[in-house]
């Protein structure tokens, strides 16, 4: 028997992984293969399972739909609220919420994205604070890809930070 929530979680993670690796067409294909908006409203996937899709939703063209779907959830859990912050690009706020939920990987990734966004708007001191926090976690778990990304943002001259 196929469990729709497990299928959703797997596809959501696949979309995130393909988008993160630059395979956007493949990510979009997986997003469109599974119509997550038609999920059984009586038994939707657990609120935390949307977060992987949220990290890539904007890149694959589903951000607005995902935000609307989450807004319509009867139960607005901490996971629902933080996932909506991710979808809307409110990464610093999301990082604080992830810290409260105690999910360090999502917190660190949100801080990396917050730092990137702050760098792009010329807010270096705030960006560096977010990036240093993210870098500490990435170093502790050996996440070299994200370590390099955070280090590059921290060490690049201001005009090159994008």
C-alpha positions in Angstrom: 0.0 0.0 0.0 1.4 3.4 -1.0 1.4 6.1 1.7 0.8 9.5 0.1 2.6 11.4 2.9 5.7 9.3 2.4 5.6 9.8 -1.4 5.2 13.6 -0.8 8.1 13.7 1.6 10.4 11.8 -0.8 9.4 14.0 -3.8 9.7 17.2 -1.7 13.3 16.2 -0.8 14.1 15.3 -4.4 12.9 18.7 -5.6 15.1 20.3 -3.0 18.1 18.2 -3.8 17.9 18.7 -7.6 17.3 22.5 -7.2 20.3 22.8 -4.8 22.5 20.9 -7.3 21.5 23.2 -10.1 19.3 20.7 -11.9 16.3 23.0 -12.0 14.6 21.3 -14.9 14.7 18.0 -13.1 13.5 19.7 -9.9 10.6 21.2 -11.8 9.7 17.9 -13.4 9.5 16.2 -10.0 7.5 19.1 -8.6 5.0 18.8 -11.5 4.9 15.0 -11.3 3.3 15.2 -7.9 0.5 17.6 -7.5 1.1 18.4 -3.9 -1.8 20.9 -3.9 -4.3 18.1 -4.4 -3.3 16.3 -1.3 -6.1 14.8 0.7 -7.2 17.7 3.0 -8.5 15.3 5.6 -5.1 13.7 6.0 -2.4 16.0 4.8 1.3 15.2 5.2 2.8 16.1 8.6 3.5 19.9 8.8 7.3 19.4 9.0 7.4 17.5 5.7 6.7 20.7 3.6 9.9 22.3 4.6 12.1 20.5 2.1 9.9 21.6 -0.7 9.8 25.1 0.7 13.5 25.6 0.2 13.1 25.1 -3.5 9.6 26.3 -4.1 10.5 29.7 -5.5 13.1 28.2 -7.9 10.6 25.7 -9.3 7.7 28.1 -9.5 5.5 26.8 -6.6 6.1 29.4 -3.9 2.8 31.2 -4.0 0.9 27.9 -4.3 2.7 26.4 -1.3 2.2 29.6 0.8 -1.5 29.5 0.0 -1.8 25.8 0.9 0.0 26.3 4.2 -2.1 29.4 5.0 -5.2 27.2 4.6 -4.1 24.5 7.0 -6.5 24.2 9.9 -3.7 23.7 12.4 -1.0 26.4 12.2 1.8 24.5 13.9 5.3 25.9 14.5 6.4 23.9 11.4 3.7 25.5 9.3 4.7 29.0 10.4 8.4 28.4 9.8 7.8 26.8 6.4 5.8 29.8 5.3 8.7 32.1 6.4 11.0 30.0 4.3 8.7 30.2 1.3 8.4 34.0 1.7 12.2 34.4 1.9 12.2 35.5 5.6 15.3 33.5 6.3 16.5 35.3 9.5 13.1 34.9 11.1 13.0 31.3 9.9 16.4 30.6 11.5 15.2 31.9 14.9 12.1 29.6 14.6 14.2 26.6 13.6 16.4 27.3 16.6 13.3 27.2 18.9 12.2 23.9 17.3 15.7 22.7 17.8 16.4 21.6 14.2 20.0 22.7 13.7 20.4 21.7 10.0 17.5 23.8 9.0 18.5 26.6 11.3 22.0 26.7 9.8 20.7 26.6 6.2 18.3 29.4 7.0 21.2 31.4 8.4 23.2 30.8 5.3 20.4 32.0 3.1 19.8 35.0 5.5 23.4 35.9 5.3 23.4 35.7 1.5 20.3 37.9 1.4 21.8 40.4 3.8 25.0 40.6 1.8 23.0 41.3 -1.3 21.4 44.3 0.4 24.7 45.6 1.8 24.1 44.7 5.4 27.5 43.1 6.1 27.6 43.1 9.9 24.2 41.3 10.1 25.2 39.0 7.2 28.5 38.1 8.9 26.7 37.2 12.1 24.3 34.9 10.3 27.1 33.4 8.2 29.4 32.7 11.2 26.6 31.0 13.0 25.8 28.8 10.0 29.5 28.1 9.4 30.0 26.8 13.0 27.3 24.2 12.4 28.5 23.2 9.0 32.0 22.7 10.3 30.8 20.6 13.1 29.1 18.2 10.8 31.6 18.4 7.9 29.1 19.9 5.4 31.9 21.1 3.1 29.7 22.4 0.3 27.9 24.8 2.7 31.1 25.6 4.6 32.7 26.8 1.3 29.6 28.8 0.4 29.6 30.6 3.8 33.3 31.1 3.8 33.2 32.6 0.3 30.5 35.1 1.4 32.5 36.0 4.6 35.8 36.5 2.8 34.8 38.2 -0.4 35.1 42.0 -0.7 31.8 43.8 -0.3 31.4 44.6 -3.9 31.9 41.0 -4.9 29.5 39.5 -2.4 26.4 38.4 -4.4 
